Amino acid sequence: MELSNRHPMSAGMNATYRCAFAIVIAFTSVLDGNPAFGGGTAIPVTVKSFDEKGLVVLHPLKSLPEFEGCEDVTIEVHFQWLRWWWNDDAGVTKKSHREALQRLSKAAGTNDPVLFGVMGEGLGKVLESKCRFRSNGLAPLNDANGQAIYSFYRWP
């Protein structure tokens, strides 16, 4: 007679535990996600005006698909703390957002170029105007050309 170390119920229990484990892994993957930066596009711009309420007017010095046909671009900058608290891996924090705003404020009216870019779906279109956009958060990030200010609108 051959002895088995397995309990008669173990086959069914193993399947139950495997299923529960798979559900927990799937659920935490959906919640956490941890997407990697796929890279964004940054171009030099001059800051024509900066308003403390978050209205920024940029003059693109190079072409960016989002800005096609726009001599100047107006961006309504907001910080959605709940979105970035939930998606903290995006790199957008209240501190980074303030730092980016300070850099834009200092560059306003100086004609000194600043690198400005979009990450993912970095700008939302404001329907009333072709050249008006909305940003839900800014972050200064390093890229191949130096430090750029990136706009985030939606993040996975």
SVG drawing of the C-alpha trace seen along z (x, -y; Angstrom):
<svg xmlns="http://www.w3.org/2000/svg" viewBox="-17 -90 37 92">
<polyline fill="none" stroke="black" stroke-width="0.4" points="0.0,0.0 1.4,-3.4 1.2,-6.2 0.3,-9.7 1.3,-12.9 -1.7,-14.7 -4.9,-15.3 -7.9,-14.1 -9.2,-17.7 -5.9,-19.3 -6.6,-19.1 -9.8,-21.2 -8.2,-23.5 -5.2,-24.2 -7.5,-25.2 -9.4,-27.5 -6.2,-29.1 -4.8,-29.5 -8.0,-31.2 -8.0,-33.5 -4.4,-34.3 -5.0,-35.1 -7.9,-37.4 -5.8,-39.3 -2.9,-39.7 -5.3,-40.9 -7.0,-43.4 -3.7,-44.9 -2.4,-45.1 -5.4,-47.2 -5.1,-49.4 -1.4,-50.0 -0.5,-49.7 3.0,-51.2 3.3,-52.4 6.7,-53.4 7.2,-56.7 7.0,-56.0 8.7,-59.2 7.2,-62.5 7.8,-65.2 9.4,-68.5 10.0,-71.6 11.4,-75.1 8.8,-77.7 8.9,-81.2 6.4,-82.2 4.5,-85.2 2.5,-85.6 1.9,-83.8 -1.1,-84.4 -1.1,-83.3 -4.5,-81.7 -2.9,-79.2 -3.3,-80.7 -0.1,-80.4 0.4,-81.7 3.3,-80.0 4.8,-80.8 6.2,-77.5 9.6,-77.9 9.2,-74.5 6.3,-72.4 4.4,-70.1 1.4,-68.1 -0.9,-69.4 0.0,-73.0 -0.2,-72.8 -1.6,-76.0 -1.2,-77.9 1.0,-81.0 0.5,-81.1 -1.0,-78.5 -3.0,-79.2 -2.9,-76.5 -5.2,-76.4 -3.0,-74.8 -4.7,-73.0 -3.4,-70.6 -5.8,-67.7 -4.5,-66.4 -6.7,-63.3 -5.7,-62.1 -2.0,-62.4 -2.3,-61.0 -3.9,-58.0 -1.4,-57.8 1.7,-58.9 4.0,-57.0 3.4,-59.7 5.9,-62.0 3.4,-64.8 3.3,-66.0 2.2,-69.3 5.9,-70.1 6.9,-69.3 3.8,-71.2 4.8,-74.3 8.4,-74.1 7.2,-73.9 4.9,-76.9 7.8,-78.9 10.0,-78.1 7.2,-79.3 6.7,-82.4 10.4,-83.3 10.5,-82.8 7.4,-84.9 8.2,-87.9 12.0,-87.2 12.1,-85.6 14.4,-82.9 13.3,-79.5 12.0,-76.9 11.5,-73.3 7.8,-72.4 6.4,-69.0 3.5,-66.6 3.6,-63.2 1.0,-60.7 -2.2,-62.6 -0.6,-65.7 -3.1,-68.3 -6.8,-68.3 -8.5,-70.4 -10.7,-73.2 -13.5,-73.1 -14.1,-76.9 -10.6,-77.5 -8.3,-75.6 -5.2,-76.9 -6.5,-76.6 -5.7,-73.5 -6.0,-72.3 -3.3,-70.6 -4.1,-68.7 -0.5,-68.8 3.0,-69.9 6.3,-68.3 9.9,-69.3 11.6,-66.1 15.0,-65.5 15.1,-64.4 17.8,-64.2 17.9,-68.0 18.0,-68.9 15.2,-69.6 11.8,-70.2 8.5,-71.1 6.0,-68.3 2.2,-68.6 0.0,-65.7 -3.7,-65.6 -4.6,-62.0 -2.4,-59.2 -3.4,-55.6"/>
</svg>
